[in-house]
Amino acid sequence: MASTILWFRRNLRLGGNAALQQAIATGQSIVPIYVVDELDSGSASRWWLHHSLASLDADIAELGGQLIIASGDPGKVLPALAHEVDAQAVVSTRRLEPRAALQESQIRRALGADALELADDCLLNPPERIATLTGSAYKIFTPYYRAASAFNEPPLPEATPANVNWFAGPVDSLALADLELLPTSPDWAGGMRDYWEIGENAAHRRIDSMAENISDYALGRDLPAFDHTSGLSPHLHFGEISPAQVWHAIVNSARERGLEDAAEPFIRQLYWRDFSSDLFYHFPTLPESPLRDEFRAFPWTEDPAALQAWQRGQTGFPIVDAGMRQLWHIGWMHNRVRMIVASLLVKHLLIPWQSGANWFLDTLVDADLANNSAGWQWVAGCGTDAAPYFRIFNPIAQGKKFDPDGTYVRRWVPELRELPAQFIHEPWTADEFTKQTSGVRIGKDYPAPVIEHKRGRERALEADQLMRSATTA
Ligand code: FAD
């Protein structure tokens, strides 16, 4: 009996899964497989993937099936499996990384051009759909958003099927543990384990809670001390929930309560996600090369000691250190703080944005090549839609504005816990008595700033000027 292979990629769910629906529509038995490959990199992401696969396997088992797990090049693994289970078709969801496209063409070469069917449900709109009047890609978010959000509502996602005709025959599978996705130091994952629940059901619990609290999003989303954002990014990255599911959950709930305006700032973020993927699709070198050519002449510096201080949350700027330690402990950082820490690295410290992006890719559970690269290029000023380089965040002022009483800093930088709020974002300015009674000796209990803010700002402006003269010379 012929079968169909359901190749799970960044769609690790059963509800609202277009590829699963396509597989069911073939009327053949379904062989569900995940192939761990070179695209599954990043220590925190691999940790998440381990648990996400475990959760998917349990959900498939509830419907009477078993997830096959393999490792290697999908371009080779899937044609071999197709031969073994007599499959005429492989269905999956599309990925935009250039290496993913190579895998897809390898499978088509081996099994026939029509043998691979790809659903397009990782984004609200596939990148080809939204184009300017002249047919080119949008480079600026606002007109992109206007064009993309004018499109029809995303199709209503299908519910989880009640029955699936899984392939009955035996198929070799690796055990999850064989994949060695978990970090070798279990201590490191402790914070992530405590913080996250992983899998499709957990993603739905998060979206339900976001829908309920949508009125707090617009004002609260910039305050890192509170949970006013959804925390859905790793679930969306791995496809434990689709953007269309998120869209419908939020918009329908808001409509029922007359809160459409409150939902808009949140839905807008889903379009930022689409926009980043759109940029990546049209500019595949986004992770490595600046989108603005003049940045090729930027005088970046290599400063391993400063990079390490930044990675370890020891820069002496409390809001930055809080963010970097939050990242290390739970594999996630608040969006506002991502912008502040990234800015310190590329502007005050003049360290190439790619070094910061690589650290994020290794330590974020939501590490996403498109969103991360677009985020870093935006902060560094070299993205198509970026704020100009000469707009330099002041990490002290940012801290005071977005964490006014220092709750966020105290949570992640415990050595500053006793400092009064007026000094929490610039502890070196506290008088000797306050420093003593708060147990903060600068340079001993907590580092002095890695560079003085004013000096960092001047140096960044000089570097910007150097780049401009190099490109106009
Ligand atoms: P919410 O505010 O609840 O937003 C809902 C969803 O919208 C998010 O889950 C996410 O999928 C999407 N979203 C929100 N903001 C953005 C944005 N600015 N760009 C693209 N999509 C967005 N996001 C990642 O998913 N992976 C990354 O690797 C990543 N790296 C980043 C690096 C830098 C330097 C910066 C400035 C931003 C980066 N972001 C990245 C975007 C953003 O910080 C996170 O998506 C957001 O903090 C996730 O938290 P949340 O789910 O609570 O977001």
Residues whose N, C-alpha, C, O or C-beta is under 5 A from the ligand:
A	BS01	FAD	T229 S230 G231 L232 S233 L236 Q269 L270 W272 R273 S276 M333 H334 N335 R338 M339 A342 D366 A367 D368 N371 N372 G375 W376
